[in-house]
Amino acid sequence: MNLELAHDRLVEVLELIDRWGDLYDRRWGNQAPYQENEGLASQVAGLIDQVRTRTWLAQEIVRAMDKSELADKVVEHEEGPYGGHPFTQARLAIVEAIAILTQREELAEVVGPVGPRLSASQLHPTVWGAAAALWDGGHHRAAVQTAATALEGLLQTIAGQAVSGENLAVLFSTGDPTTGSPRLRFRDVDPTAKTWRSAHEGSAALVRGAFMAVRNLVSHPGWPDPAPHEALEMLAVLSYVAHLVQKAQTVESP
């Protein structure tokens, strides 16, 4: 939800209710002696449909705030001429909703937007299964190293033990498979389209990157230990490569 926009819309509805309510009170107010005023009567009647429409919008906004009980109060009631206008209760509920939105806006300014969060348990099982125990023990560097080794093993089950590290990118080569050198292919991509070449060449680049920019770096003594969030990002790179391998099919030489 756009908190600022929701806040502005509720304020607009509140102002409309107050403007109409003032006319209503002047038209039906408890002042004595009562005098008919056709001009006010016309204005009250002319605005009522607009008030109902905008109040419905306010109700939907409040419901979207996950405040259903409060939203149920943003309706027209039949209080009558001596109990306030028919939107008195709705007005009070909208005032409360505006206060809640104001608090949420202030909180958002403090903590920032809450975007998508990466859950380690949702990583590819080959990667997370190798890293989990080390990760839970706080050994983030070792967790990445072990996960990279597991990814290498996954690729070697297809390419063979003679191929290792960044050279495993050959699995996604766009050339035809040869004896002892199978290929990985995305069957759901049209082989005549540019997307097919992008998918395979890009996947090959990711395999090289996974070993050169992740595995090799964390295995180098001079490379600093990654912070937990950096290590998790590294695991995510390895995981995505593993998912690509899982998605592709192995093609052998005829």
N, C-alpha and C positions, 0 to 999 in steps of 0.2 A: 504494500500500500504506500502511495505517495502521501506521507504524513502532512507535508505542507499544503498540498492541494486539498486534502480532506479537511484540514483545519479551516482553510479559506472558504470552502463550500459550506461548512456548518455555520461559520460566521455570517455568510450571506443569507442563509435560511433564517438564522436568528434575527437578523436585521429586518427581514421581510415580515416575520411573525410580529415583531415589535411595531413595525409600521402599520400593519393591518390591525394589530391589537389595539393600538391607540385609536384608530378609526372606529373599531368595534365598541370600545368603551365610551367614546363620545356619542355613538349612535344608540347603544343599549345601556349606557351607564346608569347607575342608581341615583343620578341627580334628580332632584325634584324642583319644580314640577317637570314631568317628562313632556318634551315637545317633539313632534314629528319633524324630521329634517330629511327631505328627499335627496338632497345632495350627498349627505353622509351615507344614507341607505344605499344609494347607487354605487358609491365607492367601496363600501363593505362587500356588496354583492359582486362587484367587478373583480375584486382581488381574491375572493375565496378559492376559486379554482387554482390560481397560481400558488396560493399558500398550501393547498392540498398536494399539488404536484411536487413542490419543493420539499415539503415535509416528508413525502414518500422517499425522495432522494436522500434526505438526512437519515431516515430510518435505515436505508440500505447501507449507508456509510457506517453507521453505528454498529450494524450487524457485522459488517466486514471487519470491524475492530475487535470482533469476538466478544461483543457485549450484547448478547441476545436479549437478556432481561431488560437492559436499558433501552434497547431498540423497540421492545414491545410497548414502551411508554410514549414513543414518538408517533402518536396517532391522534386523530380528532375525537374529542369527547363531547358529550352533551351536558356540560355543566350548567348551561342556562344563563340567563342574564344576571343572576345574583351570585354565581359561583366562579366568576372569571370567564374569559372567552374560551371557546372549545379547544384551543391549542395551548392552554396554560400548562398542562402537564407535559406536553411535548416540548415546550420552551424550556422547562426546568431540566428535562432529560438532555436536551441539546447543550445547555450550559455545562452540564456535568461531562458530557462527551468532549466538549472543547477543552475542558480542564485536563482530561485524560490525554488527549492528543498533545497538548502543550507539554505535559510531562514526558511523553514519548519523544517529542522533538528534542527536548533538552537532553534526554538520555542518549539519543542518536548522535548528538553533537559531541558528547563525552566519549562514548565507546566506538563511534564510527559505524558504518553500515555493516550488517551481519550478512556476509556473502556465503557462498557454498563452502562447506567444510570437508576436508579430506579425511576419511576414516581409514586407518591403516588396515583394519580387518577386511576392507572391501578391495584390497589389492589382489592381484592374481595369486592364487594359492601357491604356485611354485615360488614366487618371490616372497610373499609374506610368511609362508610355511618355513622357509629357510631363515628368515630374519626375526621372527617373533620372539623366540626365547632370548636372543641376544639383545633385542630392542627393550624388552621388559626389564632386563638387567642393567639398562643404561649404557650398553656398549653399542652406540649408534654407528660408529665407524665400522666395527666388525660386522654389524648387521648388514650394512650395505655391501661389504666385501663378500659375505656369505651368500647374499641374495644374488649378486652378480655371478658368482660361481654356479649357483643353481640355474640361472638363466642360460649360462654357457652350456651346462649339461643338457638342458632342454633342447637347445639348438643342435647340439652334437648328436642327439638321438636321431636327427634327420640327416645332418651333413656328414656324420662320422667323426671319430675321435681325432682324425688327422687334421681336421680344420679347427681352429680355435680363435678366441678373441674377436677382434674387428673383422678378421677374414671370414667370419660366419655370415657377413653381409652378402656373400655370394649366393646364399639361399634365395634372396629376393632379386637376383640378377634377371634382367629382362631377356637374356639369351636363353636358348633352348637348353634343357637338361642334357647332360652327357652321362656316359657310363660312370657310375660312382659319384656323380655330382648332381643330386636332385635339386629341384626348385620348389619354392613355395609360391602358390598362385591364389589370387582372390577371384573365385569363380563368379561372384555376383557383380563383377565389373566388366563392361563390354571391352574386349581386348582391342577393338579398333578405335576406342576413344582415348583422348589425352589423359583422362582420369586413370586409366589402367597403368600407363607409364608412370604417372605421378605417384600412384599408390605403391608401386613396387620400388621405384627408385627412392621415394621418400622413406619407405620402410627399411631399405638397405642403409640409408644414411642414419636412420635411428639406431640400427644395430651397431654401426660403427661408433656412433656417439655414445651409446650405452656403455661400450667397453673403453673407449678412449677418454671420454669426458667424465665418466663415473667410476667404473671399476679401476682403471689404471691410476686415476688421480688419488682415490682414497687408499690405494695400495702403495702409493709412493710415500716413503718416510718423511720427505720434506713437505708434503701437503698437509695443511692444518686440519685438525679434527673438525668435521662438519657440526654445526649447531643442530639441535634436534629437528628444527623445521627444514634445514637444508638437507639433512639426511632423509627426511620423509619425502622431500621433493625428488631426491635421487632414486628412492625406492619406487616412486610413481613413474619415473622414466623407465625403469626396468620392467615395471608391471605392464606399462602400455605396450612395450615390445613383446612381452609374453602374450598379451591379448591378441596382438597382430598375428603372432605365430599360431595361436589357437584358432583364429578366424580363417587362416589360409589352409589350403590343401596341398599335400605333397604330390609333386609330379615327377615321375621317374623317366629315364630315357627309354624310348620304345625298344 
